[in-house]
Amino acid sequence: MSLPPEFALIARHFRGLAGEGALDLQDDAAVITPPPGRELVLAADAMVEGVHYLPDDPPETVGRKLLRVNLSDLAAMGAEPLAYLMTTALPRGTPPDWLAGFASGLAEDQREFGIHVLGGDTVSIPGPACLSLTIIGTVPPGQALRRAGARAGDDLWVSGTIGDGALGLAVLQGRIKADGEGHLARRYRLPEPRLALGRALRGVARAAMDVSDGLAQDLGHLCRAGGVGAVLELSALPLSAPAAALVASDPDLRARLAAGGDDYELLFAADPADRERVEAASRAASTPATRVGRFTDGLASVTVLGPEGGAVSLPRGGWSHF
Amino acid sequence: MSLPPEFALIARHFRGLAGEGALDLQDDAAVITPPPGRELVLAADAMVEGVHYLPDDPPETVGRKLLRVNLSDLAAMGAEPLAYLMTTALPRGTPPDWLAGFASGLAEDQREFGIHVLGGDTVSIPGPACLSLTIIGTVPPGQALRRAGARAGDDLWVSGTIGDGALGLAVLQGRIKADGEGHLARRYRLPEPRLALGRALRGVARAAMDVSDGLAQDLGHLCRAGGVGAVLELSALPLSAPAAALVASDPDLRARLAAGGDDYELLFAADPADRERVEAASRAASTPATRVGRFTDGLASVTVLGPEGGAVSLPRGGWSHF
């Protein structure tokens, strides 16, 4: 009996991604021995064609983005990646080249992040591709970073640069023209999970999360979890050179960058007495970290200060699916 | 800042499903301590509206089926369920009642199977709903059932009854009329993961898998994994009363039942010297098990014997998505 085409596809493209415990993707499930003396950290994120990525994004970056948005959740917890499971719902007639590119992107990032696939499912969908990934990581017991824990008076920090992902999407959709379009588009298509910084912040940050739905909205989550408020200073937002150039010619853009999505940076709270420890973590992880405000009393109220120091309201509350 | 509707939906419907380690679904990931002295068993299956379930299936059974098809993978490995992660890609405008029903079905099966949700993601999709679940279970080290291991001469066993799921789909689509339609439709919508039998077969079965894509096709997988062939006797197929009545009036149907999908029964190999041990496992699990053939020499060749004892070919090789 020959293999039906579904299984041949999986065999051709995905079996090479399988690692220890995956049983060559030929069993009903994977079997792994959990690393001794560690807690497991688990998260799952889905991406839909036309919602989380563009239909003409290269399949290599689609695969890598799927992995990276999940790795970003591990980074936010200070966890180290171990392995993943993935389900792909693909339209019939998905070109074999697309699948090959998708798998090669996954293979590249498996090498970069030292992980492998454990299992999953491949099905057809009469609609846009729907990709789901479950990531598994580990932390020493009790050391996971959490969203709850920020205290009034804590510094508010963010990693990397803010706004590139949202600008990259706008560039790819033809809504804006910018110098450095390649950088911005790449930041949309290929987020950088801040795993090294997350690990270095264990025992330093009092609270942390990753920014995926817009800095201001996600800051609201961090405030609610901690029962505190926050002041965000737009003038302090770390911007890439292309983003800074755009802001220079359109100052109102700065506020929109704090409301855009697809940053996948870490947002975290730390005691002002720990500024040197944060900076040491940032250097150790080769990942910039910038103070962009402070936590305050006031339940879950986020105040955004404009460049002139007055409170401003943001154009929208961040990305929502419904 | 008020919660955007996406998060309110998740809070309303899914937070009550969260259990230990899920951190109330308010962090970027779950954190669990793996059960000491156990291996972890992990699988992921996706379901697409209109492909794996019918758009007018009750949302309660959609949620339960999503969980149960994944639990069936644990059953096939002889594993005990622990927890799960889930991503849901839903069309905008999905009625709140649908979500409430979906969540209440999950809640019911969480109680039945002693599991809880650890995390996941809820996104929108401009197309059919796409649901993905990652199940986590445990087994004592080295005791997971595997697909490889059947030997020529072993008995071929199957649990429960075969064909009800495929007939249930045909009933729901109006393609056939049958007495006992309620039973058949229920078997399509609500598979019964054979967890107790799977556990009882640890150390008894030499190879096992769950039947989801058609008995004959899945038997081919079991043969390939073991480097053996098999003879399947259609006359021995265990049929429910409604399925038997349909076969009585249309004898050709019997072969089609061996090629249908959605059985979620266990298919396994055991030494003929262990028939009493298999029967004891079956009684202990209150789950029927029936011998339906034997494994043979001959690499991955599956011979299907019709009721008169001659070889027959099946109408199609089972369900394939591509």
Interface residues (C-beta under 8 A of the other chain):
Chain A: M1 P4 P5 E6 F7 L9 L23 Q26 D27 D28 A29 A30 V31 I32 T33 P34 E39 L40 V41 L42 A43 A44 D45 A46 M47 V48 G50 V51 H52 S72 D73 L74 A76 M77 A79 L85 M86 T87 T88 A89 R92 L118 G119 G120 D121 T122 V123 S124 I125 P126 G127 P128 C130 S132 T134 I135 I136 G137 V139 P141 A144 R146 R147 A148 M209 D210 A216 Q217 G220 H221 A225 A300 S301 V302 G317 G318 S320 H321 F322
Chain B: M1 S2 P4 P5 E6 F7 L9 L23 Q26 D27 D28 A29 A30 V31 I32 T33 P34 E39 L40 V41 L42 A43 A44 D45 A46 M47 V48 G50 V51 H52 S72 D73 L74 A76 M77 A79 L85 M86 T87 T88 A89 R92 L118 G119 G120 D121 T122 V123 S124 I125 P126 G127 P128 C130 S132 T134 I135 I136 G137 V139 P141 A144 R146 R147 A148 M209 D210 A216 Q217 G220 H221 A225 A300 S301 V302 G317 G318 S320 H321 F322
